[in-house]
Amino acid sequence: MSERRVINIADVPMNLILGGRRFAAQAGLAGPEIGSTGIGCSVFDVPPGMSACPFHRHHATHELFFVLEGEGETRLDEARLPIRPGDLIAAPAGKEAHQIVNTGTTNLRYLAFSAEGPADIVEYPDSGKLMIEAGTWPNRSIELLGRLAPAEYYDGEEA
């Protein structure tokens, strides 16, 4: 066997994510490190007062989060629920928009599992954005992020 199949999450290579005043985290892709396909696994370490990503809803990808350390809250549509170590959070495709926020005084560390598919549409209710993606990161065949404007089906198709 040439690929490793076991890794300790403390050994997952981490990268800094920064996005304005509210978004910061150390994040690492554990799944690819052990050759996992079909099921993604990422490690997130989020400082107090921050979130790793904006409030969003996947329309094709299911996600499941497991809290390892720290405290915070998860937004599920209009609800804000407290989270702590040992909690599992489900984010089924096409259901509630979701976000994890560190509301504690120490770092919030969690695992994010995802059912990887060939394509997804991700909606961002707070900002009105939409992302369309196909293929596996980091080699996606398409990734578009923006805001849609109303259009007719044949609009712009005349030669």
C-alpha positions as CSV (number, residue, x, y, z in Angstrom):
1,M,0.0,0.0,0.0
2,S,1.6,3.2,-1.1
3,E,-0.8,5.8,0.4
4,R,-1.2,6.1,4.2
5,R,-4.7,5.4,5.6
6,V,-4.2,6.6,9.1
7,I,-3.4,10.1,10.3
8,N,-3.7,11.8,13.7
9,I,-5.6,15.1,13.4
10,A,-2.7,16.8,15.2
11,D,-0.6,15.9,12.1
12,V,-3.0,17.3,9.5
13,P,-1.2,20.2,7.6
14,M,-3.1,23.4,8.5
15,N,-3.5,26.6,6.5
16,L,-4.6,30.1,7.7
17,I,-8.0,31.3,6.5
18,L,-8.7,35.0,6.8
19,G,-11.8,36.9,5.5
20,G,-12.5,40.3,6.9
21,R,-13.2,41.0,10.5
22,R,-15.5,38.0,11.3
23,F,-13.8,35.1,9.5
24,A,-10.5,33.4,10.6
25,A,-9.4,29.9,11.2
26,Q,-6.7,27.3,10.8
27,A,-8.0,24.6,8.5
28,G,-6.7,21.4,7.1
29,L,-7.9,18.7,4.7
30,A,-7.6,15.4,6.5
31,G,-9.4,13.3,3.9
32,P,-6.9,13.7,1.1
33,E,-4.0,13.0,3.5
34,I,-5.3,9.4,3.9
35,G,-6.7,8.9,0.4
36,S,-10.3,9.3,1.3
37,T,-12.6,9.7,-1.7
38,G,-16.4,10.2,-1.5
39,I,-16.2,11.4,2.1
40,G,-14.3,14.6,3.0
41,C,-13.0,15.4,6.4
42,S,-11.5,18.7,7.4
43,V,-10.1,20.0,10.7
44,F,-11.0,23.6,11.8
45,D,-9.5,25.6,14.7
46,V,-11.4,28.9,15.1
47,P,-10.3,31.7,17.4
48,P,-12.8,33.4,19.8
49,G,-15.3,35.6,18.1
50,M,-14.7,34.2,14.7
51,S,-16.2,31.8,12.2
52,A,-14.4,29.7,9.5
53,C,-17.0,30.5,6.8
54,P,-20.1,32.5,6.1
55,F,-23.7,31.4,6.8
56,H,-24.5,29.1,3.8
57,R,-26.6,26.2,2.5
58,H,-25.4,23.4,0.3
59,H,-28.0,22.1,-2.2
60,A,-26.2,18.8,-3.0
61,T,-23.5,18.2,-0.4
62,H,-24.4,16.8,3.1
63,E,-22.2,17.9,6.0
64,L,-21.7,16.7,9.5
65,F,-19.7,18.5,12.2
66,F,-18.2,17.0,15.4
67,V,-17.0,19.5,18.1
68,L,-13.7,18.5,19.7
69,E,-12.8,21.5,21.9
70,G,-14.2,24.8,22.9
71,E,-17.6,26.3,22.9
72,G,-19.7,28.2,20.4
73,E,-23.0,28.2,18.6
74,T,-24.4,26.9,15.4
75,R,-26.8,28.9,13.3
76,L,-29.4,26.7,11.6
77,D,-31.6,29.0,9.6
78,E,-33.1,31.4,12.3
79,A,-32.1,29.2,15.3
80,R,-28.8,29.8,17.3
81,L,-27.9,26.7,19.3
82,P,-25.1,26.3,21.8
83,I,-22.4,23.7,21.0
84,R,-19.7,22.1,23.1
85,P,-17.3,19.2,22.9
86,G,-18.9,15.9,21.9
87,D,-21.8,17.6,19.9
88,L,-22.7,16.4,16.4
89,I,-24.3,18.9,14.1
90,A,-26.1,17.8,10.9
91,A,-26.3,20.0,7.8
92,P,-28.2,18.0,5.3
93,A,-28.2,19.2,1.7
94,G,-31.1,21.5,0.8
95,K,-32.2,21.9,4.4
96,E,-31.2,24.7,6.9
97,A,-28.5,27.2,6.1
98,H,-25.7,26.7,8.7
99,Q,-22.7,28.3,10.3
100,I,-20.5,27.6,13.3
101,V,-19.4,30.6,15.4
102,N,-16.9,30.6,18.3
103,T,-18.7,32.4,21.1
104,G,-16.3,31.1,23.8
105,T,-13.0,32.4,25.2
106,T,-10.8,29.6,23.8
107,N,-10.3,28.2,20.3
108,L,-13.1,26.1,18.9
109,R,-11.8,22.9,17.2
110,Y,-14.1,20.7,15.2
111,L,-14.1,18.1,12.4
112,A,-16.2,18.7,9.3
113,F,-17.3,15.7,7.3
114,S,-18.9,16.0,3.8
115,A,-20.4,13.7,1.3
116,E,-18.4,14.7,-1.8
117,G,-20.3,14.7,-5.0
118,P,-19.6,15.8,-8.6
119,A,-21.3,19.2,-8.2
120,D,-22.9,21.6,-5.7
121,I,-24.8,24.8,-5.5
122,V,-24.0,26.8,-2.3
123,E,-26.4,29.7,-1.3
124,Y,-25.3,32.5,1.1
125,P,-28.5,34.0,2.6
126,D,-26.8,36.9,4.5
127,S,-25.1,38.3,1.3
128,G,-27.4,37.0,-1.5
129,K,-24.5,35.2,-3.2
130,L,-24.6,31.9,-5.0
131,M,-21.6,29.6,-5.8
132,I,-21.8,26.9,-8.4
133,E,-19.0,24.3,-8.4
134,A,-18.2,21.1,-10.1
135,G,-15.3,18.8,-9.7
136,T,-13.1,18.1,-6.7
137,W,-11.1,20.9,-4.9
138,P,-8.5,22.0,-5.7
139,N,-8.9,21.0,-9.3
140,R,-12.5,22.0,-10.0
141,S,-13.7,22.1,-13.6
142,I,-15.9,25.1,-12.7
143,E,-16.3,27.4,-9.7
144,L,-18.5,30.5,-10.1
145,L,-19.4,32.9,-7.2
146,G,-21.6,35.9,-7.6
147,R,-25.2,37.2,-7.5
148,L,-27.8,36.2,-10.0
149,A,-30.0,38.7,-11.9
150,P,-33.4,37.7,-13.3
151,A,-33.2,36.7,-17.0
152,E,-35.4,35.0,-19.5
153,Y,-34.4,31.5,-20.8
154,Y,-33.6,32.7,-24.4
155,D,-32.2,36.1,-23.3
156,G,-28.9,36.8,-25.0
157,E,-29.0,33.7,-27.2
158,E,-29.7,35.4,-30.5
159,A,-26.7,35.4,-32.8
